[in-house]
């Protein structure tokens, strides 16, 4: 009927699987906690990416592919044929056209109170902005800065174009 020792294999395998799921769950929970040591605070995710798109983080360059996560101090760049759509945790969106460069200077969001801060520096290119919960709660908390101007306030949707 059963081979010797086989009846112990299934419960041990199941126990190992449950333990691994537990570790994954607790590891994910820790990474999401603000201020957890060594845990990056992800504020956004690439939803659409076409052509050449890159993310510069801590001196390293990464491909700006769909699903890539973004955080404060990241620089998003598009090439001559590139475009990217980014969704932030507060439901704000940024859409960058070709030859654009944007620095996420500051991004913090509390999903319980909908309060936070969102500052981006648009160095070049055309960027479409759709304000989310941060700007709805406090319009002055969302700022788009360019080399020559600053956009803040109650606008829900706008386009910023910066030439070199």
DRENKE-98265 format. One record per residue (C-alpha): residue number from 1; residue in three letters; x, y, z. Coordinates in steps of 0.5 Angstrom, whole numbers, plus 500, padded with zeros to 3 digits. Layout:
! residues N
<dotor><k>NUM</k><r>Ala</r><east>X</east><north>Y</north><up>Z</up></dotor>
...
This chain:
! residues 164
<dotor><k>1</k><r>Unk</r><east>500</east><north>500</north><up>500</up></dotor>
<dotor><k>2</k><r>Unk</r><east>505</east><north>505</north><up>502</up></dotor>
<dotor><k>3</k><r>Unk</r><east>512</east><north>505</north><up>502</up></dotor>
<dotor><k>4</k><r>Unk</r><east>516</east><north>506</north><up>508</up></dotor>
<dotor><k>5</k><r>Unk</r><east>517</east><north>513</north><up>510</up></dotor>
<dotor><k>6</k><r>Unk</r><east>512</east><north>516</north><up>505</up></dotor>
<dotor><k>7</k><r>Unk</r><east>507</east><north>518</north><up>510</up></dotor>
<dotor><k>8</k><r>Unk</r><east>511</east><north>523</north><up>513</up></dotor>
<dotor><k>9</k><r>Unk</r><east>513</east><north>527</north><up>507</up></dotor>
<dotor><k>10</k><r>Unk</r><east>507</east><north>530</north><up>505</up></dotor>
<dotor><k>11</k><r>Unk</r><east>506</east><north>533</north><up>512</up></dotor>
<dotor><k>12</k><r>Unk</r><east>513</east><north>536</north><up>512</up></dotor>
<dotor><k>13</k><r>Unk</r><east>512</east><north>539</north><up>505</up></dotor>
<dotor><k>14</k><r>Unk</r><east>506</east><north>542</north><up>507</up></dotor>
<dotor><k>15</k><r>Unk</r><east>509</east><north>545</north><up>514</up></dotor>
<dotor><k>16</k><r>Unk</r><east>515</east><north>547</north><up>510</up></dotor>
<dotor><k>17</k><r>Unk</r><east>510</east><north>551</north><up>505</up></dotor>
<dotor><k>18</k><r>Unk</r><east>506</east><north>554</north><up>510</up></dotor>
<dotor><k>19</k><r>Unk</r><east>513</east><north>557</north><up>514</up></dotor>
<dotor><k>20</k><r>Unk</r><east>515</east><north>560</north><up>507</up></dotor>
<dotor><k>21</k><r>Unk</r><east>509</east><north>563</north><up>506</up></dotor>
<dotor><k>22</k><r>Unk</r><east>509</east><north>566</north><up>513</up></dotor>
<dotor><k>23</k><r>Unk</r><east>516</east><north>568</north><up>512</up></dotor>
<dotor><k>24</k><r>Unk</r><east>514</east><north>572</north><up>505</up></dotor>
<dotor><k>25</k><r>Unk</r><east>508</east><north>575</north><up>509</up></dotor>
<dotor><k>26</k><r>Unk</r><east>512</east><north>578</north><up>515</up></dotor>
<dotor><k>27</k><r>Unk</r><east>517</east><north>580</north><up>510</up></dotor>
<dotor><k>28</k><r>Unk</r><east>513</east><north>584</north><up>506</up></dotor>
<dotor><k>29</k><r>Unk</r><east>509</east><north>587</north><up>512</up></dotor>
<dotor><k>30</k><r>Unk</r><east>516</east><north>589</north><up>515</up></dotor>
<dotor><k>31</k><r>Unk</r><east>518</east><north>592</north><up>508</up></dotor>
<dotor><k>32</k><r>Unk</r><east>511</east><north>596</north><up>508</up></dotor>
<dotor><k>33</k><r>Unk</r><east>512</east><north>599</north><up>515</up></dotor>
<dotor><k>34</k><r>Unk</r><east>515</east><north>607</north><up>514</up></dotor>
<dotor><k>35</k><r>Unk</r><east>521</east><north>607</north><up>517</up></dotor>
<dotor><k>36</k><r>Unk</r><east>523</east><north>600</north><up>517</up></dotor>
<dotor><k>37</k><r>Unk</r><east>531</east><north>599</north><up>517</up></dotor>
<dotor><k>38</k><r>Unk</r><east>533</east><north>598</north><up>510</up></dotor>
<dotor><k>39</k><r>Unk</r><east>526</east><north>598</north><up>507</up></dotor>
<dotor><k>40</k><r>Unk</r><east>525</east><north>603</north><up>501</up></dotor>
<dotor><k>41</k><r>Unk</r><east>519</east><north>607</north><up>501</up></dotor>
<dotor><k>42</k><r>Unk</r><east>515</east><north>605</north><up>494</up></dotor>
<dotor><k>43</k><r>Unk</r><east>511</east><north>611</north><up>492</up></dotor>
<dotor><k>44</k><r>Unk</r><east>509</east><north>609</north><up>485</up></dotor>
<dotor><k>45</k><r>Unk</r><east>509</east><north>604</north><up>480</up></dotor>
<dotor><k>46</k><r>Unk</r><east>510</east><north>604</north><up>472</up></dotor>
<dotor><k>47</k><r>Unk</r><east>504</east><north>602</north><up>469</up></dotor>
<dotor><k>48</k><r>Unk</r><east>505</east><north>604</north><up>461</up></dotor>
<dotor><k>49</k><r>Unk</r><east>512</east><north>604</north><up>458</up></dotor>
<dotor><k>50</k><r>Unk</r><east>514</east><north>605</north><up>451</up></dotor>
<dotor><k>51</k><r>Unk</r><east>521</east><north>606</north><up>447</up></dotor>
<dotor><k>52</k><r>Unk</r><east>527</east><north>608</north><up>452</up></dotor>
<dotor><k>53</k><r>Unk</r><east>525</east><north>609</north><up>459</up></dotor>
<dotor><k>54</k><r>Unk</r><east>530</east><north>609</north><up>465</up></dotor>
<dotor><k>55</k><r>Unk</r><east>530</east><north>610</north><up>472</up></dotor>
<dotor><k>56</k><r>Unk</r><east>536</east><north>612</north><up>476</up></dotor>
<dotor><k>57</k><r>Unk</r><east>537</east><north>611</north><up>483</up></dotor>
<dotor><k>58</k><r>Unk</r><east>543</east><north>612</north><up>487</up></dotor>
<dotor><k>59</k><r>Unk</r><east>547</east><north>612</north><up>481</up></dotor>
<dotor><k>60</k><r>Unk</r><east>545</east><north>606</north><up>478</up></dotor>
<dotor><k>61</k><r>Unk</r><east>540</east><north>606</north><up>472</up></dotor>
<dotor><k>62</k><r>Unk</r><east>535</east><north>601</north><up>471</up></dotor>
<dotor><k>63</k><r>Unk</r><east>530</east><north>600</north><up>465</up></dotor>
<dotor><k>64</k><r>Unk</r><east>523</east><north>603</north><up>466</up></dotor>
<dotor><k>65</k><r>Unk</r><east>519</east><north>597</north><up>465</up></dotor>
<dotor><k>66</k><r>Unk</r><east>512</east><north>596</north><up>467</up></dotor>
<dotor><k>67</k><r>Unk</r><east>511</east><north>594</north><up>474</up></dotor>
<dotor><k>68</k><r>Unk</r><east>518</east><north>598</north><up>476</up></dotor>
<dotor><k>69</k><r>Unk</r><east>517</east><north>601</north><up>483</up></dotor>
<dotor><k>70</k><r>Unk</r><east>519</east><north>608</north><up>484</up></dotor>
<dotor><k>71</k><r>Unk</r><east>521</east><north>612</north><up>490</up></dotor>
<dotor><k>72</k><r>Unk</r><east>524</east><north>619</north><up>493</up></dotor>
<dotor><k>73</k><r>Unk</r><east>530</east><north>621</north><up>489</up></dotor>
<dotor><k>74</k><r>Unk</r><east>529</east><north>617</north><up>483</up></dotor>
<dotor><k>75</k><r>Unk</r><east>530</east><north>620</north><up>476</up></dotor>
<dotor><k>76</k><r>Unk</r><east>525</east><north>618</north><up>470</up></dotor>
<dotor><k>77</k><r>Unk</r><east>528</east><north>619</north><up>463</up></dotor>
<dotor><k>78</k><r>Unk</r><east>525</east><north>618</north><up>457</up></dotor>
<dotor><k>79</k><r>Unk</r><east>529</east><north>617</north><up>450</up></dotor>
<dotor><k>80</k><r>Unk</r><east>527</east><north>620</north><up>443</up></dotor>
<dotor><k>81</k><r>Unk</r><east>522</east><north>615</north><up>442</up></dotor>
<dotor><k>82</k><r>Unk</r><east>520</east><north>614</north><up>449</up></dotor>
<dotor><k>83</k><r>Unk</r><east>514</east><north>615</north><up>454</up></dotor>
<dotor><k>84</k><r>Unk</r><east>512</east><north>613</north><up>461</up></dotor>
<dotor><k>85</k><r>Unk</r><east>505</east><north>613</north><up>465</up></dotor>
<dotor><k>86</k><r>Unk</r><east>506</east><north>613</north><up>472</up></dotor>
<dotor><k>87</k><r>Unk</r><east>501</east><north>611</north><up>478</up></dotor>
<dotor><k>88</k><r>Unk</r><east>503</east><north>614</north><up>485</up></dotor>
<dotor><k>89</k><r>Unk</r><east>500</east><north>611</north><up>491</up></dotor>
<dotor><k>90</k><r>Unk</r><east>495</east><north>617</north><up>492</up></dotor>
<dotor><k>91</k><r>Unk</r><east>492</east><north>616</north><up>485</up></dotor>
<dotor><k>92</k><r>Unk</r><east>496</east><north>622</north><up>482</up></dotor>
<dotor><k>93</k><r>Unk</r><east>499</east><north>620</north><up>475</up></dotor>
<dotor><k>94</k><r>Unk</r><east>505</east><north>623</north><up>471</up></dotor>
<dotor><k>95</k><r>Unk</r><east>505</east><north>621</north><up>464</up></dotor>
<dotor><k>96</k><r>Unk</r><east>512</east><north>623</north><up>460</up></dotor>
<dotor><k>97</k><r>Unk</r><east>513</east><north>624</north><up>453</up></dotor>
<dotor><k>98</k><r>Unk</r><east>519</east><north>623</north><up>449</up></dotor>
<dotor><k>99</k><r>Unk</r><east>526</east><north>626</north><up>451</up></dotor>
<dotor><k>100</k><r>Unk</r><east>523</east><north>628</north><up>458</up></dotor>
<dotor><k>101</k><r>Unk</r><east>527</east><north>628</north><up>465</up></dotor>
<dotor><k>102</k><r>Unk</r><east>523</east><north>628</north><up>472</up></dotor>
<dotor><k>103</k><r>Unk</r><east>526</east><north>628</north><up>479</up></dotor>
<dotor><k>104</k><r>Unk</r><east>522</east><north>625</north><up>484</up></dotor>
<dotor><k>105</k><r>Unk</r><east>524</east><north>630</north><up>490</up></dotor>
<dotor><k>106</k><r>Unk</r><east>519</east><north>628</north><up>495</up></dotor>
<dotor><k>107</k><r>Unk</r><east>514</east><north>623</north><up>496</up></dotor>
<dotor><k>108</k><r>Unk</r><east>510</east><north>621</north><up>502</up></dotor>
<dotor><k>109</k><r>Unk</r><east>503</east><north>619</north><up>503</up></dotor>
<dotor><k>110</k><r>Unk</r><east>499</east><north>617</north><up>509</up></dotor>
<dotor><k>111</k><r>Unk</r><east>493</east><north>613</north><up>506</up></dotor>
<dotor><k>112</k><r>Unk</r><east>489</east><north>613</north><up>512</up></dotor>
<dotor><k>113</k><r>Unk</r><east>489</east><north>621</north><up>512</up></dotor>
<dotor><k>114</k><r>Unk</r><east>490</east><north>622</north><up>505</up></dotor>
<dotor><k>115</k><r>Unk</r><east>495</east><north>627</north><up>507</up></dotor>
<dotor><k>116</k><r>Unk</r><east>502</east><north>627</north><up>504</up></dotor>
<dotor><k>117</k><r>Unk</r><east>507</east><north>631</north><up>500</up></dotor>
<dotor><k>118</k><r>Unk</r><east>509</east><north>631</north><up>493</up></dotor>
<dotor><k>119</k><r>Unk</r><east>515</east><north>635</north><up>489</up></dotor>
<dotor><k>120</k><r>Unk</r><east>517</east><north>633</north><up>483</up></dotor>
<dotor><k>121</k><r>Unk</r><east>523</east><north>637</north><up>479</up></dotor>
<dotor><k>122</k><r>Unk</r><east>521</east><north>637</north><up>471</up></dotor>
<dotor><k>123</k><r>Unk</r><east>528</east><north>638</north><up>468</up></dotor>
<dotor><k>124</k><r>Unk</r><east>526</east><north>637</north><up>461</up></dotor>
<dotor><k>125</k><r>Unk</r><east>520</east><north>635</north><up>456</up></dotor>
<dotor><k>126</k><r>Unk</r><east>513</east><north>634</north><up>456</up></dotor>
<dotor><k>127</k><r>Unk</r><east>509</east><north>632</north><up>463</up></dotor>
<dotor><k>128</k><r>Unk</r><east>502</east><north>631</north><up>464</up></dotor>
<dotor><k>129</k><r>Unk</r><east>500</east><north>631</north><up>471</up></dotor>
<dotor><k>130</k><r>Unk</r><east>493</east><north>629</north><up>474</up></dotor>
<dotor><k>131</k><r>Unk</r><east>493</east><north>630</north><up>481</up></dotor>
<dotor><k>132</k><r>Unk</r><east>491</east><north>625</north><up>486</up></dotor>
<dotor><k>133</k><r>Unk</r><east>489</east><north>625</north><up>494</up></dotor>
<dotor><k>134</k><r>Unk</r><east>495</east><north>629</north><up>496</up></dotor>
<dotor><k>135</k><r>Unk</r><east>493</east><north>635</north><up>492</up></dotor>
<dotor><k>136</k><r>Unk</r><east>485</east><north>634</north><up>494</up></dotor>
<dotor><k>137</k><r>Unk</r><east>487</east><north>634</north><up>501</up></dotor>
<dotor><k>138</k><r>Unk</r><east>492</east><north>640</north><up>501</up></dotor>
<dotor><k>139</k><r>Unk</r><east>493</east><north>643</north><up>494</up></dotor>
<dotor><k>140</k><r>Unk</r><east>499</east><north>646</north><up>496</up></dotor>
<dotor><k>141</k><r>Unk</r><east>502</east><north>640</north><up>498</up></dotor>
<dotor><k>142</k><r>Unk</r><east>503</east><north>638</north><up>491</up></dotor>
<dotor><k>143</k><r>Unk</r><east>509</east><north>642</north><up>487</up></dotor>
<dotor><k>144</k><r>Unk</r><east>511</east><north>641</north><up>480</up></dotor>
<dotor><k>145</k><r>Unk</r><east>518</east><north>645</north><up>479</up></dotor>
<dotor><k>146</k><r>Unk</r><east>521</east><north>647</north><up>473</up></dotor>
<dotor><k>147</k><r>Unk</r><east>528</east><north>651</north><up>471</up></dotor>
<dotor><k>148</k><r>Unk</r><east>523</east><north>657</north><up>470</up></dotor>
<dotor><k>149</k><r>Unk</r><east>517</east><north>656</north><up>474</up></dotor>
<dotor><k>150</k><r>Unk</r><east>513</east><north>652</north><up>479</up></dotor>
<dotor><k>151</k><r>Unk</r><east>506</east><north>649</north><up>479</up></dotor>
<dotor><k>152</k><r>Unk</r><east>502</east><north>648</north><up>485</up></dotor>
<dotor><k>153</k><r>Unk</r><east>495</east><north>650</north><up>487</up></dotor>
<dotor><k>154</k><r>Unk</r><east>488</east><north>647</north><up>486</up></dotor>
<dotor><k>155</k><r>Unk</r><east>489</east><north>645</north><up>478</up></dotor>
<dotor><k>156</k><r>Unk</r><east>487</east><north>637</north><up>478</up></dotor>
<dotor><k>157</k><r>Unk</r><east>490</east><north>636</north><up>471</up></dotor>
<dotor><k>158</k><r>Unk</r><east>495</east><north>640</north><up>467</up></dotor>
<dotor><k>159</k><r>Unk</r><east>501</east><north>639</north><up>462</up></dotor>
<dotor><k>160</k><r>Unk</r><east>508</east><north>642</north><up>463</up></dotor>
<dotor><k>161</k><r>Unk</r><east>513</east><north>643</north><up>457</up></dotor>
<dotor><k>162</k><r>Unk</r><east>520</east><north>645</north><up>459</up></dotor>
<dotor><k>163</k><r>Unk</r><east>525</east><north>646</north><up>453</up></dotor>
<dotor><k>164</k><r>Unk</r><east>532</east><north>646</north><up>454</up></dotor>
